[in-house]
Amino acid sequence: MSTIADIAGLLGPRLSTGASVRDQHGRNEAHYPPAPPDAVAFPETADEVAAIVRACAAHGTPLTAFGTGTSLEGQHLPVRGGISLDLSRMDRVLAINTEDLNAVVQPGVTRTRLNADLRGTGLFFPVDPGADASLGGMAATRASGTTAVRYGTMRENVLALQAVMADGSIIRTGSQARKSSAGYDLTHLLVGSEGTLGIITELTVRLHPLPEAVAAATCRFATVEDAVTCVIAVIQSAIPMARIELVDEMMVRGFNLHSGTDLPEKPHLFLEFHGSPTGVGEQAAAFREIAGEFGADGWQDATTTEARSALWAMRHNAHYATGALEPGKRTLATDVCVPISKLAEAVVQAQQDAAAMGLTSAIVGHVGDGNFHCGVRVNPDDAEEMARVMDFSGRLAETALRLGGTVTGEHGVGLGKRKYMAAEHGPALAWMRAVKAAFDPLGILNPGKMLPPEG
Amino acid sequence: MSTIADIAGLLGPRLSTGASVRDQHGRNEAHYPPAPPDAVAFPETADEVAAIVRACAAHGTPLTAFGTGTSLEGQHLPVRGGISLDLSRMDRVLAINTEDLNAVVQPGVTRTRLNADLRGTGLFFPVDPGADASLGGMAATRASGTTAVRYGTMRENVLALQAVMADGSIIRTGSQARKSSAGYDLTHLLVGSEGTLGIITELTVRLHPLPEAVAAATCRFATVEDAVTCVIAVIQSAIPMARIELVDEMMVRGFNLHSGTDLPEKPHLFLEFHGSPTGVGEQAAAFREIAGEFGADGWQDATTTEARSALWAMRHNAHYATGALEPGKRTLATDVCVPISKLAEAVVQAQQDAAAMGLTSAIVGHVGDGNFHCGVRVNPDDAEEMARVMDFSGRLAETALRLGGTVTGEHGVGLGKRKYMAAEHGPALAWMRAVKAAFDPLGILNPGKMLPPEG
């Protein structure tokens, strides 16, 4: 493959064709079969990325960006072979602009690394998808997580980008200014494009002041409907929730098995409040009053840092806790987002579908956004069970669309959700294809992802 | 013109070629010369818009959308003739979804009309550019205003669109869900595209809970630097400002002349706090403490609804108050946005440039966003003065770019800022052209706007 020779000439030992490196870049944390690239490139500068893109363009070789490999819909899998572009060496925090509340980073910087660098500044980067993903990958998949209800998703927190386009040109989109009306919004076109329109080589992300006070709590409800209706009332009441997470009965069972807790197997809300010390107390009291109207029970404060950390560690381990429900299988982690008024209906439908299909499915949800995840246990080698799980996943997507939502709130499209793009977007899909054709006419950037095959 | 005959066949009397209607649609509130269309179409449905677009496409006739005609960079002026598409008859509020905190509206609904319809729901639509613009026009220009620091701009507040594309197809982008990772972000591509990529025929906008308590205040500083440095400290301290407006010495003079007030001619901040009654008090006290460190003086609370209304009416009348500074001329209203750390430098530079060039320029700014406006008085018939004003405006744009900002924070590009697009976007401009070519290959949608001529 002459692309490999070209890139090896450029990068030397930073172009690897070794089996273990290729295997590592062909793996994923979800249920997709391995898909190793022909070679893995480790660029260190945007100029090197541009040269690699030009080499791929010259030979029509597929190029798939790789951050930390934690995406859940196979976004980083080079399913058509070619080059895996590993951005982990582009891991410098280039600037922390405390007065402007932003940071300029290379795409390989992870979110915990950025927050470590921010210690002592009084600022933090809030977007938290659970995994310690790279910021480039998080931007490329439009990631969000538990704090999006208060601080927004990557859509709201990426101010500017540097990107290498399919012809090898290097562009800058956006600016350090917090807003602009100057021209087409290429920043938001690239955010969420999963490496199919360009390669992100630098990001300016928004930072937020650390809250003066933080408090967390949990409470439980008799039914999912009660929990969700409570959330709707809370959001309408203008309580500025920092986190508000739904944990269904099955997920509670998983937490108990995994963490040795003994929470009652009822729908729970896990909560966090940010503000001034007075404000946080006021928010919690206002929440508790509303929750009481919906029969909330077992209110448990987590006021110390340790108690809070234990609570969110439990929540972040949902993926592994789901594993405890049926050991020896893998977890298909799927994700939909619906209007919050339809959330209870969607969650109950998913619970009933899973039960009717004999599947073990645990639900956690960023309920303030109407976004929830089903972790379904499956043996990928059991074709019949896999078919049932895919059927469940398809029904969940249909439910989300029927209720006016989207087939993915934060995991992205990748390989798994391509088949729903036509149903979700209708005639708009043709204009997404037009964007792709205009930006990547050779189809070298992450082929086989995002857009379904034509016809 | 056979386009006119085609559309007249479709709309009957809702297609007008009368001189007064054409003149009305060729006027603007800024300094641009009149540019009347050949005819004005008043569609009532998206299907009619689609038919009009198809008629224009068939004959290569320019089509320029018109909301309320309040845009400040000539966006609605049909500078190449053709059809003005007046969307004022598409003025229905289609749904108010209180549980989902959103509203579905036609593009001709104005922001005050939507807020009137929201009375009693406990919700409001916060984006407030001053003018009572149509929501379609506000989305098309990516408008913002005094409350963007807290509630975001149209970029953050448009969830979903229906749009008619250049081939007459009708698409839907986004959904009622608060977030999505499903596909390219066509919503944000259309928001801010000034009718050059498609015609917005329906919007879903986010609503926000009315704050329980609102308080406003003003204070003044010895210098612009003091005022701006105070704002930086306030933003870093996590006080969730609802409005924070800079008013420079010259603008204060204009207010005094226009409103009969006698404010000291010093840089002022006009402030608003939203929250719980306790929270609002706490915010104001925290602000005052920080402001004290920067020598703030003359703190004036506006606690009653009347006092608050008077304060913001004065602010909103800045355009007319600027007129009082030098009667008999017009106001060139320009706007830039810079990183907040560079705001004092940019404002002082603008003040010095205006003074050195013998121009009367008043500054108001959405200082929490780094966005400010210069209103410069000019006699458009005085070529020498007009040249000086254009020179001033060019220097302001250069200053913004030199400081890492953008040539327009909220007014948009239209006719006036096209000449800075290459300087601001560099190689990214080619990709904006690629989007335009892919979406409007015939160039019928608002030609002569946004992108500069090639070469």
Interface residues (C-beta under 8 A of the other chain):
Chain A: N97 T98 E99 D100 L101 N102 G122 L123 T141 R142 A143 S144 A148 G152 T153 R155 E156 M165 S169 I170 I171 R172 T173 S175 Q176 A177 R178 K179 S180 S181 A182 G183 Y184 D185 L186 H188 L189 V191 G192 S193 L197 H208 P209 L210 P211 E212 I232 I235 Q236 S237 A238 P240 G275 S276 T278 G279 E282 A286 C337 V338 P339 I340 S341 D369 G370 N371 A400 G404 G405 T406 V407 T408 G409 E410 H411 G412 V413 K417 Y420 M421 E424 H425 G426 P427 A428 L429 A430 W431 M432 A434 V435 K436 A437 A438 F439 M450
Chain B: N97 T98 E99 D100 L101 N102 G122 L123 T141 R142 A143 S144 A148 G152 T153 R155 E156 M165 S169 I170 I171 R172 T173 S175 Q176 A177 R178 K179 S180 S181 A182 G183 Y184 D185 L186 H188 L189 V191 G192 S193 L197 H208 P209 L210 P211 E212 I232 I235 Q236 S237 A238 P240 G275 S276 T278 G279 E282 A286 C337 V338 P339 I340 S341 D369 G370 N371 A400 G404 G405 T406 V407 T408 G409 E410 H411 G412 V413 K417 Y420 M421 E424 H425 G426 P427 A428 L429 A430 W431 M432 A434 V435 K436 A437 A438 F439 M450
